Amino acid sequence: MADDHDHDRRLVAGWEGRYFEDFEVGDVYKHPYGRTVTETDNVWFTNLTMNLNPMHFNEAYAADTEFGERLVDGTFIIALAVGMSVIDVSMNATANLGYDRIRHHAPVFHGDTILAESEVLEKRESESRDHVGIVTTELRAYNEEGTKVLSLERTPMVLKREYAAPSPERPTGWPEGVGTQPEDLD
């Protein structure tokens, strides 16, 4: 492969997520990339999940409630916050064992920006699988004003480093031979 650059090229490992050994009780991960919730998010999610509460899709109905406008479906906020946490908590999970103590602390409205963080509460070896450990985190989501809107405990089984086999040439999810290969580099 021709290269017009005047520097050495090398394959460098990207972020592969945390393995079981990387978690320490008390660690807090502020997840990157807050996300503004749109009306489209709420309407699509409400329709996809067949949530028939008019609070989410009927503006005239919602206008007469104590909130004065439609609320974002709470299960969307759960899914969004869990998704935000994957980069730090479960990129190397083999299964999610449970979601516990789910609490909605404040309503979410169209236009709110959600940010999330996770705190490691517990970690332990799996009793049935040598290749994973079990990590419990508290996931907290906030709006842009700092109001906590959601909290929950999440418990994934996380792969141990010695059982993972990613490399700069073939990171997790890449088929062999795709993209730049070691032989392409000088």
C-alpha positions as CSV (number, residue, x, y, z in Angstrom):
1,M,0.0,0.0,0.0
2,A,1.5,3.3,-1.0
3,D,2.0,6.0,1.6
4,D,2.7,9.6,0.8
5,H,3.5,10.6,4.4
6,D,7.0,11.2,5.7
7,H,6.5,9.3,9.0
8,D,6.6,5.8,10.2
9,R,3.2,4.0,10.4
10,R,2.2,1.5,13.0
11,L,-1.0,-0.2,14.2
12,V,-1.9,1.0,17.6
13,A,-4.5,-0.6,19.9
14,G,-7.7,1.4,20.4
15,W,-9.9,1.4,23.4
16,E,-11.0,-2.1,24.2
17,G,-12.9,-1.4,27.4
18,R,-12.3,-2.6,30.9
19,Y,-11.7,-6.2,31.8
20,F,-12.7,-7.7,35.2
21,E,-9.2,-6.9,36.7
22,D,-9.6,-3.2,35.8
23,F,-12.6,-2.6,38.1
24,E,-12.0,-1.3,41.7
25,V,-14.8,-0.8,44.2
26,G,-15.3,3.0,44.6
27,D,-14.2,3.9,41.1
28,V,-16.5,6.4,39.3
29,Y,-16.6,6.6,35.6
30,K,-18.1,9.7,34.0
31,H,-19.2,8.4,30.7
32,P,-18.4,10.6,27.6
33,Y,-20.9,11.9,25.2
34,G,-24.0,13.3,26.8
35,R,-27.1,13.1,24.6
36,T,-29.9,15.5,24.0
37,V,-33.3,13.7,23.9
38,T,-35.5,14.7,21.0
39,E,-39.2,14.5,20.4
40,T,-38.5,11.9,17.7
41,D,-36.6,9.7,20.2
42,N,-39.6,9.8,22.6
43,V,-42.3,9.2,19.9
44,W,-40.4,6.4,18.2
45,F,-39.5,4.6,21.4
46,T,-43.1,5.0,22.8
47,N,-44.5,3.5,19.6
48,L,-41.9,0.7,19.3
49,T,-42.6,-0.5,22.8
50,M,-46.4,0.0,22.5
51,N,-46.5,2.3,25.6
52,L,-50.1,3.5,25.5
53,N,-49.8,6.2,28.2
54,P,-50.9,9.4,26.5
55,M,-48.4,11.4,28.7
56,H,-45.7,10.4,26.1
57,F,-47.5,11.1,22.8
58,N,-50.6,13.3,23.3
59,E,-49.7,16.9,23.7
60,A,-53.2,18.1,24.5
61,Y,-53.5,15.5,27.3
62,A,-50.1,16.2,28.7
63,A,-50.8,19.9,28.7
64,D,-53.5,19.4,31.3
65,T,-51.2,17.4,33.7
66,E,-49.0,18.8,36.5
67,F,-46.1,18.8,34.1
68,G,-47.8,20.8,31.3
69,E,-46.1,18.9,28.5
70,R,-45.2,15.4,27.4
71,L,-42.7,13.4,29.4
72,V,-40.0,11.3,27.8
73,D,-40.7,7.6,28.3
74,G,-38.8,6.5,31.4
75,T,-37.7,3.2,29.8
76,F,-36.0,5.1,27.0
77,I,-33.9,7.0,29.7
78,I,-33.0,3.6,31.2
79,A,-31.9,2.3,27.8
80,L,-30.0,5.5,27.0
81,A,-28.1,5.6,30.3
82,V,-27.2,1.9,30.0
83,G,-26.0,2.5,26.5
84,M,-23.9,5.4,27.6
85,S,-22.2,3.2,30.3
86,V,-21.2,0.4,27.9
87,I,-17.9,2.2,26.9
88,D,-16.7,2.1,30.5
89,V,-18.5,-0.8,32.1
90,S,-19.6,-3.5,29.7
91,M,-17.7,-3.4,26.4
92,N,-16.3,-6.8,27.5
93,A,-19.4,-8.2,29.2
94,T,-20.5,-11.6,28.2
95,A,-24.0,-11.2,29.8
96,N,-26.0,-8.7,31.9
97,L,-27.3,-10.5,34.9
98,G,-29.6,-7.9,36.2
99,Y,-30.9,-4.4,36.6
100,D,-32.0,-3.6,40.2
101,R,-33.2,-0.7,42.3
102,I,-34.3,1.3,39.3
103,R,-35.5,4.8,40.4
104,H,-36.7,7.8,38.3
105,H,-35.8,10.8,40.4
106,A,-37.1,13.6,38.1
107,P,-39.0,13.8,34.8
108,V,-37.2,14.2,31.5
109,F,-38.5,16.4,28.8
110,H,-37.8,16.9,25.1
111,G,-34.6,18.9,24.7
112,D,-33.0,17.7,28.0
113,T,-29.4,16.5,27.7
114,I,-28.7,13.4,29.6
115,L,-25.3,12.6,31.1
116,A,-24.4,9.4,33.0
117,E,-21.8,8.0,35.4
118,S,-21.2,4.6,37.0
119,E,-19.7,3.8,40.4
120,V,-18.3,0.3,41.1
121,L,-20.1,-1.1,44.1
122,E,-18.9,-4.7,44.1
123,K,-16.8,-7.1,42.2
124,R,-16.4,-10.9,42.7
125,E,-15.2,-14.0,40.9
126,S,-17.8,-16.0,39.1
127,E,-18.6,-19.3,40.9
128,S,-19.5,-21.1,37.6
129,R,-17.3,-19.5,34.9
130,D,-13.5,-19.1,35.2
131,H,-13.3,-16.7,32.2
132,V,-15.5,-13.9,33.8
133,G,-16.0,-12.0,37.0
134,I,-19.2,-10.2,38.2
135,V,-19.2,-6.5,38.6
136,T,-22.1,-4.4,40.2
137,T,-22.3,-0.7,39.4
138,E,-24.6,2.1,40.3
139,L,-25.5,3.9,37.2
140,R,-26.7,7.5,37.6
141,A,-28.1,9.8,35.0
142,Y,-28.4,13.6,35.2
143,N,-29.9,16.3,33.0
144,E,-27.8,19.3,31.9
145,E,-28.7,21.3,35.0
146,G,-27.3,18.6,37.3
147,T,-30.6,17.1,38.4
148,K,-30.4,13.4,38.9
149,V,-33.1,11.8,36.8
150,L,-32.3,8.1,37.1
151,S,-30.4,5.6,39.2
152,L,-30.1,1.9,39.0
153,E,-27.8,-1.0,39.8
154,R,-26.4,-3.0,36.9
155,T,-24.6,-6.3,37.2
156,P,-22.8,-7.7,34.1
157,M,-20.4,-10.6,33.8
158,V,-17.2,-9.2,32.5
159,L,-14.5,-11.0,30.6
160,K,-11.1,-11.5,32.3
161,R,-8.1,-10.1,30.4
162,E,-6.3,-13.4,30.0
163,Y,-9.3,-14.8,28.0
164,A,-9.5,-11.9,25.6
165,A,-7.5,-11.9,22.4
166,P,-7.8,-8.5,20.8
167,S,-4.8,-7.0,19.0
168,P,-4.1,-3.8,17.1
169,E,-4.3,-5.9,13.9
170,R,-7.6,-7.5,14.9
171,P,-9.6,-5.7,17.5
172,T,-12.8,-7.1,18.9
173,G,-15.4,-7.3,16.1
174,W,-13.0,-7.0,13.1
175,P,-12.9,-9.9,10.7
176,E,-9.4,-11.1,9.8
177,G,-7.8,-9.3,6.9
178,V,-9.9,-6.2,6.9
179,G,-8.2,-2.7,6.8
180,T,-4.6,-2.0,7.3
181,Q,-2.5,-5.1,7.9
182,P,1.0,-5.4,9.4
183,E,2.5,-6.2,6.0
184,D,1.0,-2.8,4.7
185,L,3.3,-0.9,7.0
186,D,7.0,-0.1,6.5
